[in-house]
Amino acid sequence: MSMDTCTLLFLLLFAVITLSRGTPNLLRIDCGADLSYTDEHGSYWHADENYIQTGTNEQVSNNSLTTIEELNNVRAFTQQNKNCYTLPTPMRTKYFIRAAFYYGNYDHLSRPLTFNLEFDGNKWATVAVTLASPLQYNELIYTAKRDNVSV
């Protein structure tokens, strides 16, 4: 992964699916948000400060603002080559994980990025957000082997 600045909105919808209970528990993280909030649909979004120690919160450019509140913030990573979110995961529970990436041109450089996305140290996907297609989703289903995972 070689880039000057790795800057994307990293949304993480983290659904804990426990088949025995029949009701999923959702952890929604708005990466780059300064405060946690409830969106217009009643979904609660956590600020990401408890899940990552690197990067800074930024707002997308005015030309890239959307009506979807969680797309209007970014977590900018400029100091390290690898930045990881640590998520709580009770063992032997199956999880559905969706990561969404949105460039948002917060830096006004019109230079979207390409980088590798890893899940617990293994390559998950290559993320290539473009100006023509600024939003990308990646999803996986995972059974936890420890009490946390890194993304």
VMD Tcl script that builds the backbone (N, CA, C; Angstrom):
set m [mol new atoms 453]
animate dup $m
set s [atomselect $m all]
$s set {name element resname resid chain x y z} {
  {N N MET 1 A 0.855 -1.164 0.000}
  {CA C MET 1 A 0.000 0.000 0.000}
  {C C MET 1 A 0.896 1.219 0.000}
  {N N SER 2 A 1.007 1.894 -1.133}
  {CA C SER 2 A 1.823 3.096 -1.188}
  {C C SER 2 A 0.949 4.277 -1.572}
  {N N MET 3 A 0.926 5.273 -0.720}
  {CA C MET 3 A 0.124 6.469 -0.967}
  {C C MET 3 A 0.611 7.565 -0.048}
  {N N ASP 4 A 0.365 8.790 -0.462}
  {CA C ASP 4 A 0.743 9.917 0.380}
  {C C ASP 4 A -0.201 10.033 1.565}
  {N N THR 5 A -1.483 9.928 1.295}
  {CA C THR 5 A -2.488 10.074 2.330}
  {C C THR 5 A -3.572 9.046 2.099}
  {N N CYS 6 A -3.885 8.283 3.104}
  {CA C CYS 6 A -4.975 7.320 3.011}
  {C C CYS 6 A -6.162 7.957 3.703}
  {N N THR 7 A -7.092 8.506 2.945}
  {CA C THR 7 A -8.202 9.242 3.499}
  {C C THR 7 A -9.495 8.758 2.895}
  {N N LEU 8 A -10.310 8.166 3.684}
  {CA C LEU 8 A -11.603 7.676 3.247}
  {C C LEU 8 A -12.562 7.741 4.408}
  {N N LEU 9 A -13.806 7.795 4.069}
  {CA C LEU 9 A -14.807 7.570 5.086}
  {C C LEU 9 A -14.859 6.073 5.243}
  {N N PHE 10 A -14.652 5.602 6.426}
  {CA C PHE 10 A -14.683 4.181 6.675}
  {C C PHE 10 A -15.877 3.922 7.567}
  {N N LEU 11 A -16.949 3.474 6.995}
  {CA C LEU 11 A -18.140 3.129 7.758}
  {C C LEU 11 A -18.077 1.660 8.061}
  {N N LEU 12 A -18.365 1.301 9.233}
  {CA C LEU 12 A -18.361 -0.109 9.552}
  {C C LEU 12 A -19.689 -0.457 10.173}
  {N N LEU 13 A -20.447 -1.265 9.473}
  {CA C LEU 13 A -21.676 -1.801 10.033}
  {C C LEU 13 A -21.313 -3.176 10.548}
  {N N PHE 14 A -21.378 -3.347 11.819}
  {CA C PHE 14 A -20.903 -4.568 12.424}
  {C C PHE 14 A -22.102 -5.253 13.059}
  {N N ALA 15 A -22.593 -6.293 12.436}
  {CA C ALA 15 A -23.788 -6.971 12.927}
  {C C ALA 15 A -23.409 -8.256 13.624}
  {N N VAL 16 A -23.765 -8.360 14.876}
  {CA C VAL 16 A -23.549 -9.582 15.618}
  {C C VAL 16 A -24.779 -10.457 15.400}
  {N N ILE 17 A -24.594 -11.537 14.690}
  {CA C ILE 17 A -25.724 -12.408 14.384}
  {C C ILE 17 A -25.644 -13.624 15.278}
  {N N THR 18 A -26.537 -13.703 16.233}
  {CA C THR 18 A -26.582 -14.853 17.126}
  {C C THR 18 A -27.829 -15.647 16.780}
  {N N LEU 19 A -27.628 -16.777 16.128}
  {CA C LEU 19 A -28.749 -17.563 15.630}
  {C C LEU 19 A -29.632 -18.083 16.754}
  {N N SER 20 A -29.068 -18.364 17.919}
  {CA C SER 20 A -29.880 -18.894 19.007}
  {C C SER 20 A -30.866 -17.863 19.549}
  {N N ARG 21 A -30.519 -16.610 19.457}
  {CA C ARG 21 A -31.417 -15.555 19.939}
  {C C ARG 21 A -32.359 -15.073 18.845}
  {N N GLY 22 A -31.964 -15.239 17.585}
  {CA C GLY 22 A -32.826 -14.858 16.474}
  {C C GLY 22 A -32.853 -13.372 16.154}
  {N N THR 23 A -32.236 -12.528 16.984}
  {CA C THR 23 A -32.239 -11.087 16.743}
  {C C THR 23 A -30.809 -10.586 16.664}
  {N N PRO 24 A -30.427 -9.966 15.551}
  {CA C PRO 24 A -29.050 -9.469 15.464}
  {C C PRO 24 A -28.853 -8.216 16.299}
  {N N ASN 25 A -27.668 -8.098 16.863}
  {CA C ASN 25 A -27.253 -6.870 17.541}
  {C C ASN 25 A -26.354 -6.134 16.573}
  {N N LEU 26 A -26.586 -4.858 16.371}
  {CA C LEU 26 A -25.813 -4.104 15.396}
  {C C LEU 26 A -24.920 -3.089 16.092}
  {N N LEU 27 A -23.691 -3.026 15.630}
  {CA C LEU 27 A -22.760 -1.992 16.052}
  {C C LEU 27 A -22.436 -1.191 14.811}
  {N N ARG 28 A -22.928 0.031 14.751}
  {CA C ARG 28 A -22.676 0.907 13.611}
  {C C ARG 28 A -21.650 1.939 14.034}
  {N N ILE 29 A -20.562 2.023 13.284}
  {CA C ILE 29 A -19.501 2.969 13.600}
  {C C ILE 29 A -19.393 3.969 12.460}
  {N N ASP 30 A -19.548 5.246 12.763}
  {CA C ASP 30 A -19.360 6.315 11.784}
  {C C ASP 30 A -17.930 6.800 11.937}
  {N N CYS 31 A -17.077 6.311 11.085}
  {CA C CYS 31 A -15.660 6.624 11.181}
  {C C CYS 31 A -15.407 8.052 10.740}
  {N N GLY 32 A -14.923 8.834 11.668}
  {CA C GLY 32 A -14.681 10.248 11.424}
  {C C GLY 32 A -15.654 11.145 12.161}
  {N N ALA 33 A -16.713 10.594 12.722}
  {CA C ALA 33 A -17.674 11.406 13.475}
  {C C ALA 33 A -17.068 11.808 14.816}
  {N N ASP 34 A -17.300 13.051 15.210}
  {CA C ASP 34 A -16.805 13.528 16.500}
  {C C ASP 34 A -17.656 13.026 17.662}
  {N N LEU 35 A -18.952 12.830 17.410}
  {CA C LEU 35 A -19.884 12.409 18.456}
  {C C LEU 35 A -20.776 11.289 17.941}
  {N N SER 36 A -21.245 10.444 18.840}
  {CA C SER 36 A -22.234 9.431 18.493}
  {C C SER 36 A -23.576 10.113 18.287}
  {N N TYR 37 A -24.475 9.489 17.503}
  {CA C TYR 37 A -25.758 10.118 17.195}
  {C C TYR 37 A -26.766 9.071 16.726}
  {N N THR 38 A -28.027 9.465 16.684}
  {CA C THR 38 A -29.093 8.647 16.117}
  {C C THR 38 A -29.490 9.274 14.796}
  {N N ASP 39 A -29.518 8.458 13.712}
  {CA C ASP 39 A -29.849 8.998 12.387}
  {C C ASP 39 A -31.356 9.127 12.212}
  {N N GLU 40 A -31.767 9.630 11.052}
  {CA C GLU 40 A -33.186 9.885 10.786}
  {C C GLU 40 A -34.040 8.613 10.775}
  {N N HIS 41 A -33.411 7.434 10.682}
  {CA C HIS 41 A -34.149 6.158 10.685}
  {C C HIS 41 A -34.185 5.522 12.067}
  {N N GLY 42 A -33.611 6.212 13.064}
  {CA C GLY 42 A -33.593 5.699 14.427}
  {C C GLY 42 A -32.419 4.783 14.727}
  {N N SER 43 A -31.462 4.672 13.806}
  {CA C SER 43 A -30.281 3.838 14.027}
  {C C SER 43 A -29.227 4.630 14.790}
  {N N TYR 44 A -28.631 3.991 15.780}
  {CA C TYR 44 A -27.610 4.639 16.596}
  {C C TYR 44 A -26.239 4.391 15.980}
  {N N TRP 45 A -25.466 5.450 15.760}
  {CA C TRP 45 A -24.128 5.399 15.194}
  {C C TRP 45 A -23.127 5.826 16.257}
  {N N HIS 46 A -22.125 4.980 16.500}
  {CA C HIS 46 A -21.058 5.293 17.445}
  {C C HIS 46 A -19.979 6.119 16.754}
  {N N ALA 47 A -19.444 7.115 17.450}
  {CA C ALA 47 A -18.213 7.750 16.986}
  {C C ALA 47 A -17.127 6.683 17.085}
  {N N ASP 48 A -16.079 6.782 16.278}
  {CA C ASP 48 A -15.103 5.690 16.210}
  {C C ASP 48 A -13.953 5.780 17.209}
  {N N GLU 49 A -13.947 6.768 18.082}
  {CA C GLU 49 A -12.817 6.994 18.975}
  {C C GLU 49 A -12.482 5.802 19.878}
  {N N ASN 50 A -13.440 4.957 20.213}
  {CA C ASN 50 A -13.179 3.811 21.082}
  {C C ASN 50 A -12.678 2.587 20.317}
  {N N TYR 51 A -12.571 2.689 19.009}
  {CA C TYR 51 A -12.228 1.529 18.189}
  {C C TYR 51 A -10.912 1.700 17.437}
  {N N ILE 52 A -10.328 2.893 17.432}
  {CA C ILE 52 A -9.076 3.158 16.707}
  {C C ILE 52 A -8.308 4.263 17.408}
  {N N GLN 53 A -6.989 4.189 17.334}
  {CA C GLN 53 A -6.142 5.167 18.006}
  {C C GLN 53 A -5.415 6.105 17.041}
  {N N THR 54 A -5.523 5.874 15.721}
  {CA C THR 54 A -4.786 6.675 14.741}
  {C C THR 54 A -5.742 7.449 13.849}
  {N N GLY 55 A -5.200 8.429 13.139}
  {CA C GLY 55 A -5.990 9.209 12.188}
  {C C GLY 55 A -6.646 10.418 12.822}
  {N N THR 56 A -7.226 11.245 11.956}
  {CA C THR 56 A -7.927 12.446 12.409}
  {C C THR 56 A -9.299 12.506 11.758}
  {N N ASN 57 A -10.237 13.159 12.420}
  {CA C ASN 57 A -11.577 13.339 11.881}
  {C C ASN 57 A -11.605 14.553 10.962}
  {N N GLU 58 A -12.212 14.375 9.796}
  {CA C GLU 58 A -12.347 15.445 8.813}
  {C C GLU 58 A -13.769 15.421 8.258}
  {N N GLN 59 A -14.156 16.501 7.591}
  {CA C GLN 59 A -15.456 16.567 6.926}
  {C C GLN 59 A -15.226 16.579 5.422}
  {N N VAL 60 A -16.113 15.903 4.664}
  {CA C VAL 60 A -15.977 15.884 3.210}
  {C C VAL 60 A -16.198 17.301 2.677}
  {N N SER 61 A -15.749 17.532 1.438}
  {CA C SER 61 A -15.892 18.870 0.860}
  {C C SER 61 A -17.375 19.203 0.675}
  {N N ASN 62 A -17.691 20.482 0.651}
  {CA C ASN 62 A -19.081 20.917 0.483}
  {C C ASN 62 A -19.699 20.362 -0.787}
  {N N ASN 63 A -18.914 20.193 -1.844}
  {CA C ASN 63 A -19.426 19.639 -3.097}
  {C C ASN 63 A -19.759 18.158 -2.997}
  {N N SER 64 A -19.237 17.478 -1.967}
  {CA C SER 64 A -19.448 16.040 -1.813}
  {C C SER 64 A -20.427 15.694 -0.700}
  {N N LEU 65 A -20.959 16.687 -0.004}
  {CA C LEU 65 A -21.904 16.416 1.081}
  {C C LEU 65 A -23.116 15.658 0.551}
  {N N THR 66 A -23.627 14.734 1.350}
  {CA C THR 66 A -24.794 13.954 0.967}
  {C C THR 66 A -25.873 14.117 2.028}
  {N N THR 67 A -27.054 13.625 1.742}
  {CA C THR 67 A -28.136 13.630 2.727}
  {C C THR 67 A -27.986 12.481 3.710}
  {N N ILE 68 A -27.058 11.578 3.451}
  {CA C ILE 68 A -26.777 10.469 4.362}
  {C C ILE 68 A -25.701 10.942 5.335}
  {N N GLU 69 A -26.105 11.223 6.555}
  {CA C GLU 69 A -25.220 11.872 7.530}
  {C C GLU 69 A -23.898 11.144 7.713}
  {N N GLU 70 A -23.922 9.810 7.769}
  {CA C GLU 70 A -22.694 9.060 8.030}
  {C C GLU 70 A -21.694 9.093 6.878}
  {N N LEU 71 A -22.055 9.641 5.726}
  {CA C LEU 71 A -21.113 9.797 4.614}
  {C C LEU 71 A -20.408 11.150 4.625}
  {N N ASN 72 A -20.731 12.009 5.551}
  {CA C ASN 72 A -20.190 13.366 5.532}
  {C C ASN 72 A -18.965 13.572 6.420}
  {N N ASN 73 A -18.495 12.501 7.058}
  {CA C ASN 73 A -17.289 12.549 7.885}
  {C C ASN 73 A -16.289 11.536 7.347}
  {N N VAL 74 A -15.005 11.814 7.545}
  {CA C VAL 74 A -13.962 10.857 7.172}
  {C C VAL 74 A -12.970 10.711 8.308}
  {N N ARG 75 A -12.326 9.583 8.352}
  {CA C ARG 75 A -11.176 9.375 9.228}
  {C C ARG 75 A -9.972 9.408 8.304}
  {N N ALA 76 A -9.102 10.382 8.466}
  {CA C ALA 76 A -7.926 10.545 7.609}
  {C C ALA 76 A -6.720 9.888 8.268}
  {N N PHE 77 A -6.029 9.041 7.524}
  {CA C PHE 77 A -4.815 8.371 8.000}
  {C C PHE 77 A -3.641 8.891 7.191}
  {N N THR 78 A -2.761 9.641 7.841}
  {CA C THR 78 A -1.637 10.235 7.127}
  {C C THR 78 A -0.290 9.826 7.705}
  {N N GLN 79 A -0.244 9.230 8.871}
  {CA C GLN 79 A 1.022 8.983 9.549}
  {C C GLN 79 A 1.554 7.563 9.419}
  {N N GLN 80 A 0.698 6.577 9.297}
  {CA C GLN 80 A 1.155 5.195 9.305}
  {C C GLN 80 A 0.714 4.475 8.042}
  {N N ASN 81 A 1.393 3.391 7.736}
  {CA C ASN 81 A 1.048 2.583 6.578}
  {C C ASN 81 A -0.103 1.628 6.894}
  {N N LYS 82 A -0.300 1.287 8.172}
  {CA C LYS 82 A -1.337 0.350 8.565}
  {C C LYS 82 A -2.112 0.937 9.735}
  {N N ASN 83 A -3.429 0.984 9.602}
  {CA C ASN 83 A -4.294 1.529 10.640}
  {C C ASN 83 A -5.412 0.534 10.870}
  {N N CYS 84 A -5.661 0.168 12.126}
  {CA C CYS 84 A -6.626 -0.892 12.399}
  {C C CYS 84 A -7.698 -0.455 13.387}
  {N N TYR 85 A -8.925 -0.820 13.058}
  {CA C TYR 85 A -10.029 -0.726 14.005}
  {C C TYR 85 A -10.063 -2.034 14.777}
  {N N THR 86 A -10.243 -1.967 16.085}
  {CA C THR 86 A -10.383 -3.159 16.911}
  {C C THR 86 A -11.825 -3.228 17.376}
  {N N LEU 87 A -12.482 -4.338 17.046}
  {CA C LEU 87 A -13.905 -4.505 17.335}
  {C C LEU 87 A -14.129 -5.648 18.308}
  {N N PRO 88 A -15.046 -5.479 19.261}
  {CA C PRO 88 A -15.333 -6.554 20.213}
  {C C PRO 88 A -16.096 -7.689 19.537}
  {N N THR 89 A -15.714 -8.935 19.835}
  {CA C THR 89 A -16.376 -10.090 19.236}
  {C C THR 89 A -16.401 -11.260 20.216}
  {N N PRO 90 A -17.518 -11.513 20.869}
  {CA C PRO 90 A -17.574 -12.731 21.686}
  {C C PRO 90 A -17.265 -13.950 20.820}
  {N N MET 91 A -16.465 -14.858 21.365}
  {CA C MET 91 A -16.025 -16.032 20.600}
  {C C MET 91 A -17.191 -16.918 20.165}
  {N N ARG 92 A -16.961 -17.585 19.040}
  {CA C ARG 92 A -17.892 -18.551 18.455}
  {C C ARG 92 A -19.228 -17.928 18.071}
  {N N THR 93 A -19.224 -16.649 17.834}
  {CA C THR 93 A -20.408 -15.957 17.353}
  {C C THR 93 A -20.154 -15.591 15.901}
  {N N LYS 94 A -21.180 -15.724 15.084}
  {CA C LYS 94 A -21.047 -15.416 13.666}
  {C C LYS 94 A -21.394 -13.948 13.441}
  {N N TYR 95 A -20.548 -13.269 12.640}
  {CA C TYR 95 A -20.708 -11.853 12.382}
  {C C TYR 95 A -20.841 -11.584 10.895}
  {N N PHE 96 A -21.678 -10.620 10.561}
  {CA C PHE 96 A -21.744 -10.059 9.219}
  {C C PHE 96 A -21.091 -8.696 9.311}
  {N N ILE 97 A -20.096 -8.455 8.488}
  {CA C ILE 97 A -19.364 -7.194 8.546}
  {C C ILE 97 A -19.441 -6.517 7.193}
  {N N ARG 98 A -19.849 -5.273 7.193}
  {CA C ARG 98 A -19.900 -4.459 5.975}
  {C C ARG 98 A -19.053 -3.221 6.209}
  {N N ALA 99 A -18.108 -3.011 5.337}
  {CA C ALA 99 A -17.279 -1.808 5.386}
  {C C ALA 99 A -17.606 -0.995 4.142}
  {N N ALA 100 A -17.858 0.282 4.318}
  {CA C ALA 100 A -18.167 1.166 3.198}
  {C C ALA 100 A -17.102 2.241 3.140}
  {N N PHE 101 A -16.660 2.559 1.925}
  {CA C PHE 101 A -15.601 3.528 1.727}
  {C C PHE 101 A -16.088 4.623 0.795}
  {N N TYR 102 A -15.833 5.875 1.192}
  {CA C TYR 102 A -16.277 7.033 0.422}
  {C C TYR 102 A -15.170 8.080 0.495}
  {N N TYR 103 A -14.693 8.514 -0.642}
  {CA C TYR 103 A -13.589 9.471 -0.670}
  {C C TYR 103 A -14.038 10.861 -0.226}
  {N N GLY 104 A -15.068 11.413 -0.830}
  {CA C GLY 104 A -15.614 12.690 -0.392}
  {C C GLY 104 A -14.777 13.912 -0.694}
  {N N ASN 105 A -13.627 13.757 -1.316}
  {CA C ASN 105 A -12.760 14.863 -1.717}
  {C C ASN 105 A -12.556 15.884 -0.595}
  {N N TYR 106 A -12.414 15.395 0.632}
  {CA C TYR 106 A -12.277 16.297 1.771}
  {C C TYR 106 A -11.039 17.187 1.639}
  {N N ASP 107 A -9.998 16.679 0.943}
  {CA C ASP 107 A -8.737 17.408 0.821}
  {C C ASP 107 A -8.674 18.296 -0.424}
  {N N HIS 108 A -9.745 18.301 -1.226}
  {CA C HIS 108 A -9.857 19.108 -2.444}
  {C C HIS 108 A -8.763 18.794 -3.477}
  {N N LEU 109 A -8.241 17.566 -3.453}
  {CA C LEU 109 A -7.199 17.151 -4.399}
  {C C LEU 109 A -7.743 16.271 -5.522}
  {N N SER 110 A -8.968 15.812 -5.394}
  {CA C SER 110 A -9.595 14.923 -6.386}
  {C C SER 110 A -8.707 13.728 -6.718}
  {N N ARG 111 A -8.133 13.107 -5.671}
  {CA C ARG 111 A -7.256 11.947 -5.842}
  {C C ARG 111 A -7.723 10.802 -4.952}
  {N N PRO 112 A -8.750 10.058 -5.392}
  {CA C PRO 112 A -9.176 8.899 -4.605}
  {C C PRO 112 A -8.036 7.879 -4.508}
  {N N LEU 113 A -8.190 6.928 -3.623}
  {CA C LEU 113 A -7.104 6.024 -3.291}
  {C C LEU 113 A -7.409 4.566 -3.608}
  {N N THR 114 A -6.359 3.790 -3.687}
  {CA C THR 114 A -6.457 2.342 -3.762}
  {C C THR 114 A -5.597 1.789 -2.628}
  {N N PHE 115 A -6.145 0.833 -1.876}
  {CA C PHE 115 A -5.394 0.246 -0.768}
  {C C PHE 115 A -5.953 -1.132 -0.464}
  {N N ASN 116 A -5.202 -1.898 0.305}
  {CA C ASN 116 A -5.649 -3.228 0.714}
  {C C ASN 116 A -6.402 -3.134 2.029}
  {N N LEU 117 A -7.479 -3.872 2.111}
  {CA C LEU 117 A -8.278 -3.983 3.325}
  {C C LEU 117 A -7.978 -5.346 3.928}
  {N N GLU 118 A -7.625 -5.358 5.207}
  {CA C GLU 118 A -7.315 -6.609 5.889}
  {C C GLU 118 A -8.304 -6.856 7.013}
  {N N PHE 119 A -8.504 -8.126 7.274}
  {CA C PHE 119 A -9.379 -8.544 8.364}
  {C C PHE 119 A -8.596 -9.554 9.191}
  {N N ASP 120 A -8.317 -9.212 10.428}
  {CA C ASP 120 A -7.506 -10.044 11.319}
  {C C ASP 120 A -6.184 -10.465 10.684}
  {N N GLY 121 A -5.536 -9.515 9.991}
  {CA C GLY 121 A -4.230 -9.751 9.418}
  {C C GLY 121 A -4.227 -10.455 8.069}
  {N N ASN 122 A -5.387 -10.808 7.551}
  {CA C ASN 122 A -5.487 -11.472 6.249}
  {C C ASN 122 A -6.108 -10.522 5.234}
  {N N LYS 123 A -5.599 -10.563 4.001}
  {CA C LYS 123 A -6.157 -9.697 2.969}
  {C C LYS 123 A -7.620 -10.052 2.741}
  {N N TRP 124 A -8.470 -9.027 2.811}
  {CA C TRP 124 A -9.894 -9.186 2.604}
  {C C TRP 124 A -10.235 -8.751 1.188}
  {N N ALA 125 A -9.795 -7.543 0.799}
  {CA C ALA 125 A -10.147 -6.999 -0.512}
  {C C ALA 125 A -9.196 -5.849 -0.836}
  {N N THR 126 A -9.162 -5.483 -2.103}
  {CA C THR 126 A -8.503 -4.257 -2.524}
  {C C THR 126 A -9.589 -3.220 -2.757}
  {N N VAL 127 A -9.482 -2.101 -2.090}
  {CA C VAL 127 A -10.457 -1.026 -2.204}
  {C C VAL 127 A -9.928 -0.019 -3.219}
  {N N ALA 128 A -10.746 0.257 -4.230}
  {CA C ALA 128 A -10.373 1.225 -5.271}
  {C C ALA 128 A -11.569 2.139 -5.513}
  {N N VAL 129 A -11.629 3.217 -4.754}
  {CA C VAL 129 A -12.696 4.197 -4.900}
  {C C VAL 129 A -12.273 5.177 -5.989}
  {N N THR 130 A -13.184 5.525 -6.888}
  {CA C THR 130 A -12.871 6.470 -7.966}
  {C C THR 130 A -13.788 7.680 -7.857}
  {N N LEU 131 A -13.498 8.718 -8.620}
  {CA C LEU 131 A -14.377 9.887 -8.640}
  {C C LEU 131 A -15.712 9.536 -9.294}
  {N N ALA 132 A -15.694 8.634 -10.276}
  {CA C ALA 132 A -16.919 8.234 -10.961}
  {C C ALA 132 A -17.766 7.296 -10.099}
  {N N SER 133 A -17.123 6.527 -9.250}
  {CA C SER 133 A -17.809 5.580 -8.372}
  {C C SER 133 A -17.265 5.763 -6.961}
  {N N PRO 134 A -17.706 6.832 -6.263}
  {CA C PRO 134 A -17.066 7.226 -5.016}
  {C C PRO 134 A -17.419 6.380 -3.793}
  {N N LEU 135 A -18.383 5.478 -3.890}
  {CA C LEU 135 A -18.789 4.675 -2.735}
  {C C LEU 135 A -18.579 3.203 -3.054}
  {N N GLN 136 A -17.887 2.490 -2.158}
  {CA C GLN 136 A -17.649 1.069 -2.348}
  {C C GLN 136 A -17.962 0.332 -1.057}
  {N N TYR 137 A -18.607 -0.838 -1.178}
  {CA C TYR 137 A -18.904 -1.705 -0.039}
  {C C TYR 137 A -18.106 -2.987 -0.146}
  {N N ASN 138 A -17.702 -3.514 0.993}
  {CA C ASN 138 A -17.112 -4.842 1.089}
  {C C ASN 138 A -17.787 -5.533 2.256}
  {N N GLU 139 A -18.132 -6.803 2.071}
  {CA C GLU 139 A -18.853 -7.546 3.100}
  {C C GLU 139 A -18.217 -8.912 3.310}
  {N N LEU 140 A -18.353 -9.434 4.535}
  {CA C LEU 140 A -17.942 -10.803 4.814}
  {C C LEU 140 A -18.713 -11.324 6.005}
  {N N ILE 141 A -18.740 -12.651 6.123}
  {CA C ILE 141 A -19.315 -13.327 7.285}
  {C C ILE 141 A -18.166 -14.034 7.975}
  {N N TYR 142 A -18.100 -13.913 9.298}
  {CA C TYR 142 A -16.950 -14.394 10.043}
  {C C TYR 142 A -17.413 -14.984 11.370}
  {N N THR 143 A -16.811 -16.101 11.763}
  {CA C THR 143 A -17.043 -16.674 13.082}
  {C C THR 143 A -15.850 -16.318 13.949}
  {N N ALA 144 A -16.102 -15.619 15.038}
  {CA C ALA 144 A -15.031 -15.115 15.899}
  {C C ALA 144 A -14.261 -16.238 16.573}
  {N N LYS 145 A -12.941 -16.086 16.585}
  {CA C LYS 145 A -12.054 -17.045 17.244}
  {C C LYS 145 A -11.465 -16.465 18.530}
  {N N ARG 146 A -11.575 -15.129 18.692}
  {CA C ARG 146 A -11.061 -14.433 19.869}
  {C C ARG 146 A -12.123 -13.435 20.338}
  {N N ASP 147 A -11.768 -12.641 21.339}
  {CA C ASP 147 A -12.731 -11.662 21.859}
  {C C ASP 147 A -12.680 -10.326 21.154}
  {N N ASN 148 A -11.845 -10.200 20.077}
  {CA C ASN 148 A -11.869 -9.012 19.232}
  {C C ASN 148 A -11.266 -9.357 17.871}
  {N N VAL 149 A -11.568 -8.504 16.891}
  {CA C VAL 149 A -11.001 -8.634 15.546}
  {C C VAL 149 A -10.453 -7.285 15.130}
  {N N SER 150 A -9.501 -7.298 14.193}
  {CA C SER 150 A -8.980 -6.043 13.662}
  {C C SER 150 A -9.346 -5.917 12.199}
  {N N VAL 151 A -9.718 -4.714 11.805}
  {CA C VAL 151 A -10.058 -4.408 10.414}
  {C C VAL 151 A -9.196 -3.237 10.001}
}
mol reanalyze $m
mol bondsrecalc $m
mol representation Tube
mol addrep $m
